[in-house]
Amino acid sequence: MGDAVQEGDVLIILESMKMEIPVEAPCAGRVSEIRVQEGASVEEGAVLAVIA
């Protein structure tokens, strides 16, 4: 946490049915919170990380 990111940077890679899906930062800022643990299942629309 605390890492600076730019719009479009890959934040997280989701895996689904053996496919990898990159999740990009929607804006520039700093990662202030990560809300999921590695290996956890997530629902569509879930907040994965917070950028401040």
PDB file as gemmi writes it, atoms N, CA and C in Angstrom:
CRYST1    1.000    1.000    1.000  90.00  90.00  90.00 P 1                      
ATOM      1  N   MET A   1       0.835  -1.173   0.000  1.00  0.00           N  
ATOM      2  CA  MET A   1       0.000   0.000   0.000  1.00  0.00           C  
ATOM      3  C   MET A   1       0.883   1.241   0.000  1.00  0.00           C  
ATOM      4  N   GLY A   2       0.286   2.342  -0.404  1.00  0.00           N  
ATOM      5  CA  GLY A   2       1.029   3.584  -0.458  1.00  0.00           C  
ATOM      6  C   GLY A   2       1.742   3.813  -1.772  1.00  0.00           C  
ATOM      7  N   ASP A   3       1.709   2.827  -2.667  1.00  0.00           N  
ATOM      8  CA  ASP A   3       2.381   2.973  -3.953  1.00  0.00           C  
ATOM      9  C   ASP A   3       1.665   4.000  -4.823  1.00  0.00           C  
ATOM     10  N   ALA A   4       2.439   4.828  -5.514  1.00  0.00           N  
ATOM     11  CA  ALA A   4       1.880   5.769  -6.475  1.00  0.00           C  
ATOM     12  C   ALA A   4       1.542   5.014  -7.757  1.00  0.00           C  
ATOM     13  N   VAL A   5       0.397   5.329  -8.333  1.00  0.00           N  
ATOM     14  CA  VAL A   5      -0.018   4.709  -9.591  1.00  0.00           C  
ATOM     15  C   VAL A   5      -0.475   5.792 -10.558  1.00  0.00           C  
ATOM     16  N   GLN A   6      -0.367   5.491 -11.822  1.00  0.00           N  
ATOM     17  CA  GLN A   6      -0.849   6.365 -12.880  1.00  0.00           C  
ATOM     18  C   GLN A   6      -2.091   5.742 -13.505  1.00  0.00           C  
ATOM     19  N   GLU A   7      -2.934   6.556 -14.083  1.00  0.00           N  
ATOM     20  CA  GLU A   7      -4.117   6.040 -14.778  1.00  0.00           C  
ATOM     21  C   GLU A   7      -3.668   5.001 -15.800  1.00  0.00           C  
ATOM     22  N   GLY A   8      -4.300   3.840 -15.781  1.00  0.00           N  
ATOM     23  CA  GLY A   8      -3.977   2.768 -16.719  1.00  0.00           C  
ATOM     24  C   GLY A   8      -2.970   1.756 -16.207  1.00  0.00           C  
ATOM     25  N   ASP A   9      -2.295   2.039 -15.084  1.00  0.00           N  
ATOM     26  CA  ASP A   9      -1.371   1.050 -14.508  1.00  0.00           C  
ATOM     27  C   ASP A   9      -2.160  -0.183 -14.074  1.00  0.00           C  
ATOM     28  N   VAL A  10      -1.571  -1.354 -14.247  1.00  0.00           N  
ATOM     29  CA  VAL A  10      -2.215  -2.586 -13.799  1.00  0.00           C  
ATOM     30  C   VAL A  10      -2.063  -2.683 -12.283  1.00  0.00           C  
ATOM     31  N   LEU A  11      -3.200  -2.780 -11.594  1.00  0.00           N  
ATOM     32  CA  LEU A  11      -3.208  -2.878 -10.128  1.00  0.00           C  
ATOM     33  C   LEU A  11      -3.280  -4.319  -9.663  1.00  0.00           C  
ATOM     34  N   ILE A  12      -4.140  -5.082 -10.327  1.00  0.00           N  
ATOM     35  CA  ILE A  12      -4.470  -6.439  -9.889  1.00  0.00           C  
ATOM     36  C   ILE A  12      -4.672  -7.297 -11.129  1.00  0.00           C  
ATOM     37  N   ILE A  13      -4.314  -8.562 -11.031  1.00  0.00           N  
ATOM     38  CA  ILE A  13      -4.612  -9.528 -12.089  1.00  0.00           C  
ATOM     39  C   ILE A  13      -5.638 -10.509 -11.524  1.00  0.00           C  
ATOM     40  N   LEU A  14      -6.809 -10.561 -12.135  1.00  0.00           N  
ATOM     41  CA  LEU A  14      -7.831 -11.528 -11.738  1.00  0.00           C  
ATOM     42  C   LEU A  14      -7.676 -12.773 -12.591  1.00  0.00           C  
ATOM     43  N   GLU A  15      -7.906 -13.929 -12.005  1.00  0.00           N  
ATOM     44  CA  GLU A  15      -7.879 -15.180 -12.751  1.00  0.00           C  
ATOM     45  C   GLU A  15      -9.271 -15.769 -12.747  1.00  0.00           C  
ATOM     46  N   SER A  16      -9.736 -16.134 -13.936  1.00  0.00           N  
ATOM     47  CA  SER A  16     -11.061 -16.719 -14.086  1.00  0.00           C  
ATOM     48  C   SER A  16     -11.016 -17.747 -15.196  1.00  0.00           C  
ATOM     49  N   MET A  17     -11.343 -18.957 -14.858  1.00  0.00           N  
ATOM     50  CA  MET A  17     -11.378 -20.046 -15.837  1.00  0.00           C  
ATOM     51  C   MET A  17     -10.086 -20.104 -16.650  1.00  0.00           C  
ATOM     52  N   LYS A  18      -8.959 -20.038 -15.953  1.00  0.00           N  
ATOM     53  CA  LYS A  18      -7.616 -20.121 -16.530  1.00  0.00           C  
ATOM     54  C   LYS A  18      -7.253 -18.922 -17.397  1.00  0.00           C  
ATOM     55  N   MET A  19      -8.032 -17.847 -17.316  1.00  0.00           N  
ATOM     56  CA  MET A  19      -7.717 -16.616 -18.038  1.00  0.00           C  
ATOM     57  C   MET A  19      -7.252 -15.572 -17.032  1.00  0.00           C  
ATOM     58  N   GLU A  20      -6.325 -14.712 -17.430  1.00  0.00           N  
ATOM     59  CA  GLU A  20      -5.862 -13.627 -16.580  1.00  0.00           C  
ATOM     60  C   GLU A  20      -6.449 -12.321 -17.091  1.00  0.00           C  
ATOM     61  N   ILE A  21      -7.060 -11.555 -16.187  1.00  0.00           N  
ATOM     62  CA  ILE A  21      -7.723 -10.310 -16.546  1.00  0.00           C  
ATOM     63  C   ILE A  21      -7.073  -9.181 -15.752  1.00  0.00           C  
ATOM     64  N   PRO A  22      -6.349  -8.269 -16.418  1.00  0.00           N  
ATOM     65  CA  PRO A  22      -5.732  -7.159 -15.691  1.00  0.00           C  
ATOM     66  C   PRO A  22      -6.780  -6.115 -15.296  1.00  0.00           C  
ATOM     67  N   VAL A  23      -6.670  -5.604 -14.077  1.00  0.00           N  
ATOM     68  CA  VAL A  23      -7.529  -4.523 -13.594  1.00  0.00           C  
ATOM     69  C   VAL A  23      -6.644  -3.281 -13.518  1.00  0.00           C  
ATOM     70  N   GLU A  24      -7.006  -2.255 -14.299  1.00  0.00           N  
ATOM     71  CA  GLU A  24      -6.189  -1.049 -14.389  1.00  0.00           C  
ATOM     72  C   GLU A  24      -6.696   0.050 -13.464  1.00  0.00           C  
ATOM     73  N   ALA A  25      -5.794   0.918 -13.057  1.00  0.00           N  
ATOM     74  CA  ALA A  25      -6.156   2.078 -12.232  1.00  0.00           C  
ATOM     75  C   ALA A  25      -7.005   3.027 -13.065  1.00  0.00           C  
ATOM     76  N   PRO A  26      -8.158   3.433 -12.544  1.00  0.00           N  
ATOM     77  CA  PRO A  26      -9.015   4.357 -13.291  1.00  0.00           C  
ATOM     78  C   PRO A  26      -8.523   5.806 -13.231  1.00  0.00           C  
ATOM     79  N   CYS A  27      -7.585   6.090 -12.292  1.00  0.00           N  
ATOM     80  CA  CYS A  27      -7.062   7.448 -12.131  1.00  0.00           C  
ATOM     81  C   CYS A  27      -5.690   7.368 -11.471  1.00  0.00           C  
ATOM     82  N   ALA A  28      -4.973   8.477 -11.477  1.00  0.00           N  
ATOM     83  CA  ALA A  28      -3.679   8.546 -10.804  1.00  0.00           C  
ATOM     84  C   ALA A  28      -3.898   8.808  -9.316  1.00  0.00           C  
ATOM     85  N   GLY A  29      -2.964   8.367  -8.504  1.00  0.00           N  
ATOM     86  CA  GLY A  29      -3.049   8.607  -7.062  1.00  0.00           C  
ATOM     87  C   GLY A  29      -2.166   7.632  -6.314  1.00  0.00           C  
ATOM     88  N   ARG A  30      -2.506   7.385  -5.054  1.00  0.00           N  
ATOM     89  CA  ARG A  30      -1.784   6.413  -4.219  1.00  0.00           C  
ATOM     90  C   ARG A  30      -2.750   5.341  -3.751  1.00  0.00           C  
ATOM     91  N   VAL A  31      -2.295   4.102  -3.753  1.00  0.00           N  
ATOM     92  CA  VAL A  31      -3.112   3.002  -3.251  1.00  0.00           C  
ATOM     93  C   VAL A  31      -3.192   3.153  -1.733  1.00  0.00           C  
ATOM     94  N   SER A  32      -4.392   3.450  -1.227  1.00  0.00           N  
ATOM     95  CA  SER A  32      -4.547   3.673   0.206  1.00  0.00           C  
ATOM     96  C   SER A  32      -5.117   2.458   0.933  1.00  0.00           C  
ATOM     97  N   GLU A  33      -5.716   1.554   0.165  1.00  0.00           N  
ATOM     98  CA  GLU A  33      -6.310   0.372   0.800  1.00  0.00           C  
ATOM     99  C   GLU A  33      -6.451  -0.740  -0.230  1.00  0.00           C  
ATOM    100  N   ILE A  34      -6.154  -1.960   0.185  1.00  0.00           N  
ATOM    101  CA  ILE A  34      -6.397  -3.150  -0.625  1.00  0.00           C  
ATOM    102  C   ILE A  34      -7.443  -3.957   0.129  1.00  0.00           C  
ATOM    103  N   ARG A  35      -8.564  -4.235  -0.511  1.00  0.00           N  
ATOM    104  CA  ARG A  35      -9.693  -4.841   0.189  1.00  0.00           C  
ATOM    105  C   ARG A  35      -9.862  -6.340  -0.044  1.00  0.00           C  
ATOM    106  N   VAL A  36      -8.966  -6.967  -0.782  1.00  0.00           N  
ATOM    107  CA  VAL A  36      -9.062  -8.414  -1.019  1.00  0.00           C  
ATOM    108  C   VAL A  36      -7.722  -9.072  -0.731  1.00  0.00           C  
ATOM    109  N   GLN A  37      -7.788 -10.308  -0.331  1.00  0.00           N  
ATOM    110  CA  GLN A  37      -6.591 -11.100  -0.095  1.00  0.00           C  
ATOM    111  C   GLN A  37      -6.265 -11.890  -1.361  1.00  0.00           C  
ATOM    112  N   GLU A  38      -4.988 -12.144  -1.592  1.00  0.00           N  
ATOM    113  CA  GLU A  38      -4.582 -12.966  -2.721  1.00  0.00           C  
ATOM    114  C   GLU A  38      -5.254 -14.329  -2.613  1.00  0.00           C  
ATOM    115  N   GLY A  39      -5.817 -14.802  -3.723  1.00  0.00           N  
ATOM    116  CA  GLY A  39      -6.472 -16.103  -3.758  1.00  0.00           C  
ATOM    117  C   GLY A  39      -7.944 -16.078  -3.392  1.00  0.00           C  
ATOM    118  N   ALA A  40      -8.448 -14.922  -2.924  1.00  0.00           N  
ATOM    119  CA  ALA A  40      -9.859 -14.818  -2.530  1.00  0.00           C  
ATOM    120  C   ALA A  40     -10.761 -14.764  -3.760  1.00  0.00           C  
ATOM    121  N   SER A  41     -11.972 -15.262  -3.617  1.00  0.00           N  
ATOM    122  CA  SER A  41     -12.986 -15.125  -4.663  1.00  0.00           C  
ATOM    123  C   SER A  41     -13.657 -13.775  -4.485  1.00  0.00           C  
ATOM    124  N   VAL A  42     -13.960 -13.126  -5.597  1.00  0.00           N  
ATOM    125  CA  VAL A  42     -14.620 -11.821  -5.543  1.00  0.00           C  
ATOM    126  C   VAL A  42     -15.860 -11.827  -6.427  1.00  0.00           C  
ATOM    127  N   GLU A  43     -16.827 -11.015  -6.049  1.00  0.00           N  
ATOM    128  CA  GLU A  43     -18.066 -10.886  -6.815  1.00  0.00           C  
ATOM    129  C   GLU A  43     -17.922  -9.737  -7.809  1.00  0.00           C  
ATOM    130  N   GLU A  44     -18.671  -9.800  -8.873  1.00  0.00           N  
ATOM    131  CA  GLU A  44     -18.693  -8.712  -9.845  1.00  0.00           C  
ATOM    132  C   GLU A  44     -19.102  -7.416  -9.144  1.00  0.00           C  
ATOM    133  N   GLY A  45     -18.376  -6.345  -9.415  1.00  0.00           N  
ATOM    134  CA  GLY A  45     -18.677  -5.050  -8.824  1.00  0.00           C  
ATOM    135  C   GLY A  45     -18.010  -4.801  -7.484  1.00  0.00           C  
ATOM    136  N   ALA A  46     -17.290  -5.780  -6.953  1.00  0.00           N  
ATOM    137  CA  ALA A  46     -16.626  -5.619  -5.658  1.00  0.00           C  
ATOM    138  C   ALA A  46     -15.511  -4.587  -5.757  1.00  0.00           C  
ATOM    139  N   VAL A  47     -15.305  -3.823  -4.693  1.00  0.00           N  
ATOM    140  CA  VAL A  47     -14.190  -2.878  -4.616  1.00  0.00           C  
ATOM    141  C   VAL A  47     -12.959  -3.675  -4.204  1.00  0.00           C  
ATOM    142  N   LEU A  48     -11.933  -3.654  -5.056  1.00  0.00           N  
ATOM    143  CA  LEU A  48     -10.722  -4.434  -4.811  1.00  0.00           C  
ATOM    144  C   LEU A  48      -9.636  -3.614  -4.130  1.00  0.00           C  
ATOM    145  N   ALA A  49      -9.550  -2.336  -4.509  1.00  0.00           N  
ATOM    146  CA  ALA A  49      -8.547  -1.442  -3.935  1.00  0.00           C  
ATOM    147  C   ALA A  49      -9.078  -0.018  -3.977  1.00  0.00           C  
ATOM    148  N   VAL A  50      -8.513   0.830  -3.112  1.00  0.00           N  
ATOM    149  CA  VAL A  50      -8.913   2.236  -3.047  1.00  0.00           C  
ATOM    150  C   VAL A  50      -7.709   3.092  -3.414  1.00  0.00           C  
ATOM    151  N   ILE A  51      -7.913   4.045  -4.317  1.00  0.00           N  
ATOM    152  CA  ILE A  51      -6.876   4.992  -4.707  1.00  0.00           C  
ATOM    153  C   ILE A  51      -7.267   6.359  -4.177  1.00  0.00           C  
ATOM    154  N   ALA A  52      -6.367   6.970  -3.414  1.00  0.00           N  
ATOM    155  CA  ALA A  52      -6.653   8.297  -2.852  1.00  0.00           C  
ATOM    156  C   ALA A  52      -5.882   9.348  -3.616  1.00  0.00           C  
TER     157      ALA A  52                                                      
END                                                                             
